[in-house]
Structures are given as structure tokens and as C-alpha cells.
Amino acid sequence: MIFRSLGKNLQVSALGFGGAAISGEEGGYGFGSISEEQAYDLLQYAYEKKINLYDTAPIYGFGNSEKRIGKALSGQSNIRKNIVLVSKLGATWNADKIRILDNSPDTVKRMLSESLTNLKTDYLDLYMIHWPDAKNPVEKTMEALLYAKEEGLIRNIGVCNFSQDQLERALKVGQVDVIQNPFSLLDIEAKNELFTFIKERNIGFMSYATLAKGMLSGSFANNKKFENSDVRNLKGRVFQDLFNSIQPLLNTFFNLAKECSMTPAQIALAWVLSHEEIGVALCGAKTFEQIDGLIDKVNYSLPLEVKNTLDKLSLEFKKVRV
């Protein structure tokens, strides 16, 4: 494993564990069933393989992802000190488990308290605004986060899915340490709109949708059917139609991976990590083999000719948000 700086304060494994993968069947947001025992073993295995950043959110399995990470890792003092624990606020739900967005200060306080309980810890290394909320000014949310930081409940503040304008508003209130946005061969908006800005301000970048929800790893091949608890099933036809529409470009990508003796997931990750702005790339894994495959090439340096080919391919994909 190699380690990188994420913002000013964090040293993290270049590959981060995407906690949505262990949400299970509880609902909210996740990628299909995985038992308590399987999730526990997977988290332990990731830790043994030197993955030290674990990203989760309350909406992942309606708290299930957080609870599983708490049981397997962060609730154990000998492990807690060695990991970077990340959770988020704002994406919540009502009594009927209808998802809602609420970044109000009261919700910040409530969700943080619940996350700390679920994760069996008394602080978070990084706490992030999950989505911008038009109903609640980011300035008020930032004030609540700065207060939580003063109390020692969180150590770094982050935002997710923010534009540069939204990030600038947050920065007027206080330091934002990390931003988490989509970044992959299929979606290079962050490269075009954020990388220069955050590099100048030493704000760390965490990529999610690194494998484009499996489109870049081949998961959508042969009209694969996903489980009811998998977010890809909820928008199944939309995702499948999108996959089919970019199939010729994906075939070019898959063939290039084969020529390089790499899996599509490995070369997709290597391309993301070839950008110095990336502090950590989040990937969801549900098997030991998937973790091993990604780690195997995490330190791989793409040949210049291959990187240039992938750069050109990313422009052809333009912006495919999944």
C-alpha cells in the first residue's frame, strides 16, 4: 500500500474503503446484500491489507454501514488509532424511511451524535456535508461544524458534491480540509473545474464513483440483474441504457486494459491515481479478491502512452454521471 496526503492533516492509503458496499439489505443507499459476518471479515481483511481510510454515511443502509465499521474496526481501541474514519451529515430520512436532505445546525448535531454512537468512537477524523442543501445556507452548517470541531468531536471538515462556488462560500466561514466528488474516466468535471482551485488552497480531494458504480469494471456486462437492495437496480434501465450507449468507448477501454495485462478495475484506478490532486480513491469492494485486485496495482505507474490514450478517452466520454 502507498500513502498520500489528504489535505493538510491526514495521511491516508491511496485506496479507501467505500462503506456503501457493506450497507446490506437495510435500504437507504447500498450495493446489495452482504451478511454481518461477511462485512466484518471484509473490513478486517481491508485493515490487514493496510487500507486505513473508511468512508461511510448514515444513509448507507440506514446506519448499518456505520454500525458494521464500528463493530469491526473503530470500536476497538488498538485499531481506532490507526484508521481515518469518515462520515457525513445531511442525507437523512423520516419515520417512513423516505430520504430527505437537511443540513440544518440541529440536524448536524443530531446526526453527528448518532454517527459517533454507531461507529463506537468519540471523534471522527473527517466529517463531511454530504450534499448541498438549498433550504439551509452552507454558512450555518459550517458554523455548526466549526463548533463540533472546537468540542473535539471532529478533527477535519469536508464537503461532498460541491461546486467551486459552493466551496468558496463554505471557505468564507472556515477551513474546509477535504472535498469528495465523483472522478473517473467517465466523469472528469472535477479535473476541469476544481483541481487548480483546491491545489492552490491545499484542500484534499477524495474521489468517489472511481469505477463508475461498476461500469468501468465490467459489472454491467451481459445485462446483469442487480439485487433489489442495490442502488443500480433502482435505476436499472437508466444505468443499462447508459452502459449500452457508451459500449463502443467502453470496449476500447476494456481492450486497452487487456493489452496492459490489467483488469478494467485496475487500470481505471491507476488512471485516477495518476493525478497528483487525488489524495485517496474510494472503491467499493465486497470480496477479498476485489480488494486484492485493486491493491495489486495501487502503486502502478501508467506508461505515458497509455495515460495519454486514457486521457483522450476520458474526453470522448465527456461527462457521464452515474
C-alpha positions as CSV (number, residue, x, y, z in Angstrom):
1,M,0.0,0.0,0.0
2,I,1.1,3.5,-0.7
3,F,0.1,6.5,1.4
4,R,-0.7,10.1,0.4
5,S,-1.5,13.4,2.0
6,L,-5.2,14.3,2.1
7,G,-5.3,18.0,2.8
8,K,-3.1,19.4,5.4
9,N,-3.6,17.0,8.3
10,L,-4.3,13.5,7.1
11,Q,-2.1,10.7,5.8
12,V,-4.2,8.0,4.1
13,S,-3.9,4.9,2.0
14,A,-4.3,5.7,-1.7
15,L,-7.1,3.3,-1.8
16,G,-10.0,4.0,0.5
17,F,-12.8,1.6,1.6
18,G,-16.2,2.7,0.3
19,G,-18.6,1.9,3.1
20,A,-21.7,1.8,0.9
21,A,-20.6,-1.6,-0.2
22,I,-21.4,-3.1,3.2
23,S,-24.8,-1.4,3.6
24,G,-26.6,-4.7,3.2
25,E,-30.3,-5.1,2.7
26,E,-31.5,-2.4,5.1
27,G,-32.2,0.1,2.4
28,G,-31.1,3.8,2.1
29,Y,-28.2,3.5,-0.3
30,G,-26.1,0.5,-0.9
31,F,-24.9,-2.2,-3.3
32,G,-26.8,-5.4,-2.4
33,S,-26.8,-7.9,0.3
34,I,-23.8,-8.8,2.5
35,S,-24.1,-10.6,5.8
36,E,-22.9,-9.2,9.1
37,E,-20.2,-11.8,9.2
38,Q,-19.1,-11.2,5.6
39,A,-18.9,-7.4,6.2
40,Y,-16.9,-7.9,9.4
41,D,-14.4,-10.3,7.7
42,L,-14.1,-7.9,4.7
43,L,-13.4,-4.9,6.9
44,Q,-10.8,-6.9,8.9
45,Y,-9.2,-8.0,5.7
46,A,-9.0,-4.5,4.3
47,Y,-7.4,-3.3,7.5
48,E,-4.8,-6.1,7.4
49,K,-4.0,-5.0,3.8
50,K,-3.2,-1.6,5.1
51,I,-6.3,0.3,3.9
52,N,-6.6,2.9,6.6
53,L,-9.4,5.2,5.4
54,Y,-13.0,4.1,5.9
55,D,-15.7,6.2,4.3
56,T,-19.3,5.8,5.4
57,A,-22.6,7.8,5.9
58,P,-25.8,7.3,7.9
59,I,-27.8,6.8,4.7
60,Y,-25.7,3.8,3.8
61,G,-28.1,1.0,5.0
62,F,-29.9,3.5,7.3
63,G,-26.9,3.3,9.7
64,N,-26.0,-0.3,9.0
65,S,-22.7,0.6,7.3
66,E,-21.6,2.7,10.2
67,K,-22.6,0.1,12.8
68,R,-20.6,-2.6,11.0
69,I,-17.5,-0.4,10.8
70,G,-17.9,0.4,14.5
71,K,-18.1,-3.3,15.4
72,A,-15.3,-4.5,13.2
73,L,-12.8,-1.6,13.5
74,S,-13.4,1.7,15.1
75,G,-14.9,0.2,18.3
76,Q,-11.5,-1.4,19.0
77,S,-9.0,0.9,20.6
78,N,-6.0,-0.8,19.2
79,I,-7.4,-0.3,15.7
80,R,-9.1,3.0,16.1
81,K,-5.8,4.9,16.4
82,N,-4.6,3.6,13.1
83,I,-7.5,4.4,10.9
84,V,-9.0,7.5,9.3
85,L,-12.8,7.5,9.9
86,V,-15.1,9.5,7.7
87,S,-18.8,10.0,7.9
88,K,-21.3,12.6,6.6
89,L,-24.3,14.7,7.5
90,G,-27.5,15.9,5.8
91,A,-28.7,12.8,3.9
92,T,-31.2,11.6,6.4
93,W,-34.7,10.0,6.5
94,N,-38.1,10.3,8.1
95,A,-40.2,7.8,10.1
96,D,-41.3,6.1,6.9
97,K,-37.6,5.9,5.7
98,I,-38.2,8.4,3.0
99,R,-34.9,10.0,2.2
100,I,-34.6,13.7,2.9
101,L,-31.9,16.3,2.8
102,D,-31.4,18.5,5.9
103,N,-28.1,20.4,6.6
104,S,-29.6,22.5,9.4
105,P,-27.4,23.0,12.6
106,D,-29.8,20.9,14.7
107,T,-29.5,18.0,12.3
108,V,-25.7,18.4,12.2
109,K,-25.7,17.9,16.0
110,R,-28.2,15.0,16.0
111,M,-26.5,13.1,13.1
112,L,-23.0,13.6,14.5
113,S,-24.1,12.2,17.8
114,E,-25.8,9.2,16.1
115,S,-22.7,8.5,13.9
116,L,-20.4,8.6,16.9
117,T,-22.6,6.1,18.7
118,N,-22.9,3.8,15.6
119,L,-19.1,3.9,15.0
120,K,-18.3,3.4,18.6
121,T,-15.9,6.3,18.8
122,D,-15.7,9.7,20.5
123,Y,-14.4,11.6,17.4
124,L,-14.4,11.5,13.6
125,D,-11.2,12.2,11.7
126,L,-13.2,13.8,8.9
127,Y,-16.9,14.9,8.9
128,M,-18.5,16.0,5.7
129,I,-21.5,17.7,4.3
130,H,-23.0,15.0,2.1
131,W,-24.8,17.2,-0.4
132,P,-25.5,20.9,-0.8
133,D,-28.9,21.9,0.7
134,A,-30.7,24.8,-0.9
135,K,-33.0,25.1,2.1
136,N,-30.2,25.6,4.6
137,P,-27.3,28.1,4.0
138,V,-23.9,26.4,4.0
139,E,-22.7,29.2,6.2
140,K,-24.9,28.0,9.1
141,T,-23.9,24.4,8.5
142,M,-20.2,25.4,8.6
143,E,-20.7,27.2,11.9
144,A,-22.2,24.1,13.4
145,L,-19.2,22.0,12.1
146,L,-16.7,24.5,13.5
147,Y,-18.4,24.3,16.9
148,A,-18.2,20.5,16.7
149,K,-14.5,20.8,15.9
150,E,-13.9,23.1,18.9
151,E,-15.6,20.5,21.1
152,G,-13.2,17.8,19.8
153,L,-15.9,15.7,18.2
154,I,-14.4,16.1,14.7
155,R,-10.9,16.8,13.6
156,N,-11.3,17.9,9.9
157,I,-14.2,19.3,7.9
158,G,-15.2,18.3,4.4
159,V,-17.8,18.7,1.8
160,C,-19.1,16.4,-0.9
161,N,-20.7,17.1,-4.3
162,F,-19.9,20.8,-4.1
163,S,-19.1,23.2,-7.0
164,Q,-16.3,25.7,-6.7
165,D,-18.9,28.5,-6.0
166,Q,-20.4,26.4,-3.1
167,L,-16.9,25.6,-1.8
168,E,-15.9,29.2,-1.8
169,R,-19.0,30.1,0.3
170,A,-18.0,27.5,2.8
171,L,-14.4,28.7,2.9
172,K,-15.5,32.2,3.8
173,V,-16.8,30.8,7.2
174,G,-13.9,28.5,8.0
175,Q,-11.4,25.9,6.8
176,V,-12.6,23.1,4.5
177,D,-10.0,20.3,4.6
178,V,-11.3,17.9,2.1
179,I,-13.7,17.7,-0.8
180,Q,-15.2,14.4,-2.1
181,N,-16.7,14.5,-5.6
182,P,-17.1,11.9,-8.4
183,F,-14.0,11.4,-10.5
184,S,-13.4,8.7,-13.1
185,L,-12.7,8.2,-16.8
186,L,-16.4,8.7,-17.3
187,D,-16.7,11.9,-15.2
188,I,-13.8,14.5,-15.3
189,E,-15.8,17.5,-14.2
190,A,-13.7,17.8,-11.0
191,K,-10.5,17.9,-13.1
192,N,-11.8,20.7,-15.2
193,E,-13.5,22.8,-12.5
194,L,-11.9,22.1,-9.1
195,F,-8.3,20.7,-9.3
196,T,-6.5,24.0,-9.8
197,F,-8.6,25.7,-7.1
198,I,-8.1,23.1,-4.4
199,K,-4.4,22.6,-5.1
200,E,-3.8,26.3,-4.6
201,R,-5.5,26.1,-1.2
202,N,-4.2,22.7,-0.1
203,I,-7.6,21.1,0.1
204,G,-7.5,17.3,-0.2
205,F,-9.5,15.5,-2.9
206,M,-11.3,12.2,-2.3
207,S,-12.7,10.6,-5.4
208,Y,-15.9,8.5,-5.3
209,A,-17.6,6.6,-8.2
210,T,-14.0,5.8,-9.1
211,L,-15.2,2.7,-11.0
212,A,-18.4,4.4,-12.1
213,K,-20.6,2.1,-10.0
214,G,-19.1,-0.9,-11.8
215,M,-19.4,0.4,-15.4
216,L,-15.6,0.6,-15.6
217,S,-15.1,-2.8,-14.0
218,G,-17.4,-4.7,-16.3
219,S,-20.2,-5.2,-13.8
220,F,-22.9,-4.2,-16.3
221,A,-21.9,-6.7,-19.0
222,N,-24.5,-9.1,-20.4
223,N,-27.4,-7.1,-19.0
224,K,-26.6,-8.2,-15.4
225,K,-29.5,-8.0,-13.0
226,F,-28.8,-6.4,-9.6
227,E,-30.5,-7.2,-6.3
228,N,-33.4,-5.1,-5.0
229,S,-31.2,-3.6,-2.3
230,D,-28.6,-2.5,-4.9
231,V,-28.9,1.2,-6.0
232,R,-28.1,0.0,-9.5
233,N,-31.4,-1.9,-9.6
234,L,-33.4,1.1,-8.6
235,K,-32.3,2.9,-11.7
236,G,-31.6,-0.4,-13.6
237,R,-33.0,0.6,-17.0
238,V,-31.4,4.0,-16.8
239,F,-28.0,2.6,-16.0
240,Q,-28.2,-0.2,-18.5
241,D,-29.2,2.2,-21.3
242,L,-26.3,4.4,-20.4
243,F,-24.0,1.5,-20.4
244,N,-25.2,0.4,-23.8
245,S,-24.9,4.0,-25.2
246,I,-21.2,4.1,-24.3
247,Q,-20.4,0.5,-25.1
248,P,-18.1,1.2,-28.1
249,L,-15.9,3.5,-25.9
250,L,-16.0,1.0,-23.1
251,N,-14.9,-1.7,-25.4
252,T,-11.9,0.4,-26.4
253,F,-11.1,0.8,-22.7
254,F,-11.6,-2.9,-21.9
255,N,-9.3,-3.8,-24.8
256,L,-6.6,-1.4,-23.6
257,A,-6.8,-3.0,-20.1
258,K,-6.3,-6.4,-21.7
259,E,-3.3,-5.2,-23.7
260,C,-1.7,-3.9,-20.4
261,S,-2.4,-7.2,-18.7
262,M,-4.6,-5.5,-16.2
263,T,-8.2,-5.8,-15.2
264,P,-10.5,-2.9,-16.2
265,A,-10.9,-2.0,-12.5
266,Q,-7.1,-1.9,-12.0
267,I,-6.4,0.4,-15.0
268,A,-9.4,2.6,-14.1
269,L,-8.0,3.0,-10.5
270,A,-4.4,3.6,-11.8
271,W,-5.6,6.4,-14.1
272,V,-7.4,8.1,-11.3
273,L,-4.4,7.8,-9.0
274,S,-2.1,9.2,-11.8
275,H,-3.5,12.6,-10.9
276,E,-1.5,14.2,-8.1
277,E,-4.5,16.0,-6.8
278,I,-6.1,12.8,-5.7
279,G,-5.4,12.1,-2.0
280,V,-7.5,8.9,-1.9
281,A,-9.7,7.0,-4.3
282,L,-12.7,5.3,-2.8
283,C,-13.7,1.9,-4.2
284,G,-16.5,-0.4,-3.0
285,A,-15.4,-4.0,-2.6
286,K,-17.5,-7.0,-1.4
287,T,-14.9,-9.8,-1.7
288,F,-11.3,-10.4,-0.7
289,E,-10.5,-10.9,-4.4
290,Q,-11.7,-7.5,-5.3
291,I,-9.6,-5.9,-2.6
292,D,-6.5,-7.9,-3.7
293,G,-7.0,-7.0,-7.3
294,L,-7.2,-3.2,-6.6
295,I,-4.3,-3.2,-4.1
296,D,-2.1,-5.2,-6.6
297,K,-1.9,-2.2,-8.9
298,V,-2.4,0.7,-6.5
299,N,1.3,1.6,-6.9
300,Y,1.4,1.1,-10.6
301,S,2.6,3.9,-12.8
302,L,0.9,4.1,-16.1
303,P,3.2,4.2,-19.1
304,L,3.0,7.7,-20.7
305,E,1.5,6.4,-23.9
306,V,-1.2,4.5,-22.0
307,K,-2.0,7.5,-19.8
308,N,-2.3,9.8,-22.9
309,T,-4.7,7.3,-24.5
310,L,-6.8,7.2,-21.4
311,D,-6.8,11.0,-21.1
312,K,-8.1,11.2,-24.7
313,L,-10.7,8.6,-24.0
314,S,-11.9,10.5,-20.9
315,L,-12.6,13.5,-23.2
316,E,-14.7,11.3,-25.5
317,F,-16.8,10.0,-22.6
318,K,-17.3,13.7,-21.8
319,K,-19.4,13.7,-18.6
320,V,-21.2,10.5,-17.7
321,R,-22.6,11.0,-14.1
322,V,-23.6,7.7,-12.5
